[in-house]
Amino acid sequence: MTEEEKKKIVDHWKTPKETVLFKIIAKALTFLTTLAFWLLMYVLNNTRLYGEKIIRRESAPYVFASNHTTMFDSGFIDCNAFFIKSFFSFKYMPYHTPEYGNFYKNAILAWYMNHVKCIPLERGKGIDQFAQKIVSQKLKEGNIVHIFPEGTRSRTGELLQGKAGVGKRIYESRVKVIPCYHEGMRKMLPVGSFIPGIGNKIRIIIGEPIYFDEYLEMENVPETWKKISDRIMEEIIKLKEKLHDLEAERHA
């Protein structure tokens, strides 16, 4: 498929109507996808998840913000962390923001991505593109959206600086953020690879919610958005340290 053909898909993309039938199909696809990812994460790889009780406890809406190292971070994490709660309530199945060039290459793939609650973004189109406005809308409607504050995958695994875009989404929607840090998935699926490996040690930790009342009183400008994003990255850094401490205690 040419770039022009792929562009037509995203140009003509519309937010799907979430009818009863749509939700039934979405839950069925999510169940099958979760089963596949669970086998990959817990049978073929050595995965441990800390802080899942926070997901079970916290109510929507919120941004679920994690570091970003592979093309499938959303699937690897969310299918495990959110499955039980989303099974009983459709709004607890997070929306995702994949890049359309990678995940909307044809009509069948686009149909699947829509049913697992994806909103395609165009790389290079900035923080005010059409899909980003839908993200804010979905948050205002009481949903959860998984966002990567770094804006792109880390090629080294080291945490990058946060981008202002996530801060703008939070400023506009007035929601809290639940932070998440993970490591090990980059080895399971290195950049440039499409087939996950096996036998890797993967660790995921979810943190307590972050509130931004003081920032929401500031002016609605890029400087404020960046401060919000920096605050999120500070918490993700703390989660990285906490994860290492928990792992050290387990092996002490």
C-alpha positions as CSV (number, residue, x, y, z in Angstrom):
1,M,0.0,0.0,0.0
2,T,1.4,3.4,-1.0
3,E,1.6,6.3,1.4
4,E,-1.2,8.1,-0.5
5,E,-3.5,5.1,0.0
6,K,-2.6,4.8,3.7
7,K,-3.3,8.6,4.0
8,K,-6.8,8.1,2.6
9,I,-7.6,5.7,5.4
10,V,-6.8,8.2,8.1
11,D,-8.3,11.1,6.2
12,H,-11.6,9.2,6.0
13,W,-11.4,7.8,9.5
14,K,-14.3,8.6,11.7
15,T,-14.9,7.9,15.4
16,P,-16.9,4.6,15.2
17,K,-20.4,4.5,16.7
18,E,-20.1,2.3,19.8
19,T,-23.4,0.5,19.5
20,V,-24.3,-2.6,21.6
21,L,-23.1,-4.8,18.7
22,F,-19.8,-2.8,18.5
23,K,-19.2,-3.3,22.2
24,I,-19.9,-7.1,22.0
25,I,-17.4,-7.5,19.2
26,A,-14.9,-5.2,21.0
27,K,-15.1,-7.3,24.2
28,A,-14.7,-10.6,22.2
29,L,-11.7,-9.2,20.3
30,T,-10.2,-7.9,23.5
31,F,-10.7,-11.3,25.2
32,L,-8.9,-13.1,22.4
33,T,-6.1,-10.5,22.3
34,T,-5.7,-10.6,26.0
35,L,-5.4,-14.4,26.0
36,A,-2.7,-14.2,23.4
37,F,-0.8,-11.5,25.2
38,W,-1.2,-13.3,28.6
39,L,0.4,-16.4,27.1
40,L,3.2,-14.3,25.6
41,M,3.8,-12.4,28.8
42,Y,3.3,-15.0,31.5
43,V,4.1,-18.3,29.8
44,L,6.6,-17.5,27.2
45,N,8.2,-14.7,29.2
46,N,8.7,-14.0,32.9
47,T,6.4,-11.1,33.7
48,R,5.5,-9.5,37.1
49,L,3.0,-6.7,37.5
50,Y,3.0,-4.4,40.6
51,G,0.2,-2.1,41.6
52,E,-2.7,-3.7,39.7
53,K,-4.9,-2.9,42.8
54,I,-4.7,0.7,41.8
55,I,-6.4,0.0,38.5
56,R,-9.1,-2.0,40.2
57,R,-9.7,0.8,42.7
58,E,-9.5,4.0,40.7
59,S,-12.5,5.3,38.8
60,A,-12.5,6.9,35.3
61,P,-11.8,9.2,33.7
62,Y,-8.0,9.4,33.6
63,V,-4.9,9.3,31.5
64,F,-2.9,6.2,31.9
65,A,0.7,7.4,31.2
66,S,3.6,5.1,30.7
67,N,7.1,5.0,29.2
68,H,7.3,3.8,25.6
69,T,9.8,1.2,24.3
70,T,7.9,-1.0,21.7
71,M,5.2,-0.8,19.1
72,F,2.9,-2.9,21.2
73,D,3.4,-1.4,24.7
74,S,-0.4,-0.6,25.0
75,G,-1.4,-4.2,24.2
76,F,1.3,-5.8,26.4
77,I,0.4,-3.7,29.4
78,D,-3.3,-2.9,29.1
79,C,-4.5,-6.3,28.2
80,N,-3.2,-7.5,31.5
81,A,-3.8,-4.5,33.8
82,F,-7.3,-3.6,32.6
83,F,-8.8,-6.8,31.4
84,I,-10.9,-7.8,34.5
85,K,-12.3,-4.3,35.1
86,S,-13.0,-3.6,31.4
87,F,-14.8,-6.9,31.1
88,F,-17.5,-5.6,33.3
89,S,-17.5,-2.0,32.0
90,F,-16.7,-0.9,28.4
91,K,-15.3,2.5,29.5
92,Y,-12.5,0.7,31.5
93,M,-11.1,-0.6,28.3
94,P,-8.6,2.2,27.6
95,Y,-8.4,4.1,24.3
96,H,-5.0,4.0,22.5
97,T,-3.3,6.3,20.1
98,P,-1.3,4.3,17.5
99,E,0.4,5.8,14.5
100,Y,-1.8,5.2,11.5
101,G,1.1,4.4,9.2
102,N,1.9,1.3,11.3
103,F,-1.5,0.2,12.4
104,Y,-4.0,1.3,9.8
105,K,-2.4,-0.2,6.7
106,N,-5.6,-1.7,5.3
107,A,-9.3,-1.8,6.0
108,I,-9.2,-5.1,7.9
109,L,-6.5,-4.0,10.3
110,A,-8.3,-0.6,10.6
111,W,-11.5,-2.4,11.5
112,Y,-9.7,-4.4,14.2
113,M,-7.9,-1.4,15.6
114,N,-11.2,0.5,15.9
115,H,-12.8,-2.3,17.8
116,V,-9.9,-2.4,20.3
117,K,-10.5,1.3,20.9
118,C,-7.8,3.0,18.9
119,I,-7.6,6.6,17.7
120,P,-5.0,6.9,14.9
121,L,-2.5,9.7,15.1
122,E,-0.4,11.1,12.2
123,R,3.3,11.5,13.0
124,G,4.4,15.0,12.5
125,K,1.0,16.6,12.5
126,G,1.4,18.1,16.0
127,I,-0.7,18.3,19.2
128,D,-3.7,19.9,17.6
129,Q,-4.5,17.4,14.9
130,F,-8.0,16.0,14.6
131,A,-7.3,12.8,16.5
132,Q,-5.8,14.6,19.5
133,K,-9.0,16.6,19.9
134,I,-10.9,13.3,20.0
135,V,-8.5,12.2,22.8
136,S,-9.6,15.2,24.9
137,Q,-13.2,14.5,24.0
138,K,-13.0,10.9,25.1
139,L,-11.5,12.0,28.4
140,K,-14.2,14.6,29.0
141,E,-16.8,11.8,28.3
142,G,-15.5,9.8,31.2
143,N,-13.1,7.4,29.5
144,I,-9.5,6.2,30.0
145,V,-6.8,7.0,27.4
146,H,-3.3,5.4,27.4
147,I,-0.8,8.1,26.4
148,F,3.0,8.0,26.1
149,P,4.3,11.3,27.6
150,E,7.7,10.9,25.8
151,G,5.8,11.0,22.4
152,T,8.0,8.3,20.8
153,R,9.7,5.1,21.6
154,S,13.0,5.2,23.5
155,R,15.6,3.4,21.4
156,T,17.9,2.8,24.4
157,G,15.3,2.1,27.1
158,E,16.3,5.2,28.9
159,L,13.5,7.6,29.8
160,L,13.1,10.6,27.5
161,Q,11.7,14.1,28.3
162,G,8.0,14.5,28.3
163,K,6.3,16.3,25.4
164,A,3.8,19.2,25.9
165,G,1.0,17.3,24.1
166,V,0.0,15.1,27.0
167,G,0.0,18.2,29.2
168,K,-2.5,19.9,26.9
169,R,-4.8,16.9,26.8
170,I,-4.8,16.9,30.6
171,Y,-5.3,20.7,30.9
172,E,-8.3,20.5,28.5
173,S,-9.9,17.5,30.1
174,R,-9.1,18.2,33.8
175,V,-8.4,14.6,34.5
176,K,-6.0,12.8,36.8
177,V,-3.1,10.6,35.6
178,I,-2.2,7.1,36.7
179,P,1.5,6.6,35.9
180,C,3.2,3.4,34.9
181,Y,6.8,2.3,34.3
182,H,7.9,-0.9,32.6
183,E,11.1,-2.5,31.6
184,G,12.2,-5.6,29.7
185,M,9.7,-5.4,26.8
186,R,12.3,-3.7,24.6
187,K,14.4,-6.9,24.8
188,M,11.3,-9.0,24.0
189,L,10.5,-6.8,21.0
190,P,13.4,-4.7,19.8
191,V,12.9,-1.7,17.5
192,G,12.6,-3.1,13.9
193,S,11.3,-6.5,15.1
194,F,7.7,-7.6,14.7
195,I,7.9,-11.0,16.3
196,P,8.2,-11.0,20.1
197,G,10.9,-13.1,21.7
198,I,10.7,-15.5,24.6
199,G,12.4,-16.0,28.0
200,N,12.7,-12.3,28.9
201,K,12.3,-10.8,32.3
202,I,9.5,-8.1,32.2
203,R,8.5,-5.9,35.1
204,I,5.6,-3.4,35.2
205,I,4.7,-1.1,38.0
206,I,1.6,1.1,38.3
207,G,1.6,4.2,40.6
208,E,-0.8,6.2,42.6
209,P,-2.8,8.9,40.7
210,I,-1.4,12.3,40.1
211,Y,-3.6,15.4,40.4
212,F,-2.9,18.8,38.7
213,D,-5.0,21.3,40.5
214,E,-2.2,23.9,40.8
215,Y,-1.3,23.6,37.1
216,L,-5.0,24.0,36.0
217,E,-5.1,27.4,37.7
218,M,-2.2,28.5,35.4
219,E,-2.6,30.0,31.9
220,N,-3.4,27.7,29.1
221,V,-0.1,27.9,27.3
222,P,2.7,25.5,26.2
223,E,4.8,26.3,29.2
224,T,2.0,25.1,31.5
225,W,1.4,21.9,29.4
226,K,5.2,21.1,29.6
227,K,5.1,21.5,33.4
228,I,2.3,19.0,33.5
229,S,4.2,16.6,31.3
230,D,7.4,17.0,33.4
231,R,5.4,16.2,36.5
232,I,4.3,13.0,35.0
233,M,7.8,12.0,34.0
234,E,9.0,12.8,37.5
235,E,6.5,10.2,38.8
236,I,7.5,7.6,36.2
237,I,11.2,8.1,37.3
238,K,10.1,7.5,40.9
239,L,8.3,4.3,39.8
240,K,11.5,3.1,38.1
241,E,13.4,3.5,41.4
242,K,10.6,1.8,43.4
243,L,10.5,-1.1,41.0
244,H,14.2,-1.7,41.4
245,D,13.8,-1.5,45.2
246,L,10.9,-4.0,45.1
247,E,12.8,-6.4,43.0
248,A,15.9,-6.1,45.2
249,E,13.7,-7.0,48.3
250,R,12.3,-10.1,46.5
251,H,15.8,-11.4,45.9
252,A,17.3,-10.3,49.3
